[in-house]
Amino acid sequence: MRKLRTILLAALLILPGVSFGQVAAVLDLTNTKAGTYYYSVTYGSDGSITIKPIQKVLPVGSDTPPVFTPIQPTPAPFVPQPPPVVNPNPVPPPVPIPTPAPQPPPIQTADQVEQRIQQFTQAALDGGGTVTSAVAMQRAYNIVAGALETNQLTPDKTFEALKAACDIVLMQTGETAKWTTWRTNVSTLIADFQARGVLNTKEEHAALLRHIENGIKNTVNTLGVADPGLQDRINYDTILKLQKSILDKLKAMKPGGGE
């Protein structure tokens, strides 16, 4: 087989707008397989000439029309990128702080205590509590306050005595559930006084119980003004029996067992 080497072509190129005719081109066909090769010739506006091979190759003797497929540019080589830098100690996003619900201002005066007790008592009555239970609760606070004032009860026994007295009242009237919120609210009010350090002596304890007693009494009196028949619906026999039970309980709590 004849080997083709370097060949010098002297071609007469007919290029539009070109005043000269002959352009020399050198093609290196060393080790080229037999076939029909096509080249594109580009004539630039600056007078330059570029000759590029076309990928399509036809076997010798083929009469299939050539399909001119320009050589695609070689893609840029892949350059590996370093992995992204990860902070080993990321800063967590700030945690939103919920806005606390508005709280009522602290109670500072006797009038404020009594007004708050009136609100609690009215809510208990609106929830199904009876006026008989309200009057009995008022008497319970009256008896415990009196025991403090006469030294029959020490301050450290005040709340134990109150719980016992209220339990006696509500178990007898069957209204424990209807006054649960009232008792919780009153306990919170008393705890506020303790936290502020204004509930230490027997006089301070007795004064606070008197204000709670007055708050209940004011509620009942206000209802009585609007409803003249209210007094007739109060079971005073029950209240007298409850008072006796409360007094007996307090005597048992007195140092010496009621002597």
ABEGO torsion letter per residue (X at the ends): XBBBBBBBBBBBBBBBGBABABBBBBBBABGBBBEBBBBBBBBBAAGBBBBBBBABBBBBGBABBBBBBBBBBBBBBBBBBBBBBBBABBBBBBBBBBBBBBBBBBBABAAAAAAAAAAAAAAAAAAGBBAAAAAAAAAAAAAAAAAAAAGABBAAAAAAAAAAAAAAAAAAAGAAAAAAAAAAAAAAAAAAAAAAGABABAAAAAAAAAAAAAAAAAAAAAAAAABAAAAAABBAAAAAAAAAAAAAAAAAABBGGGX
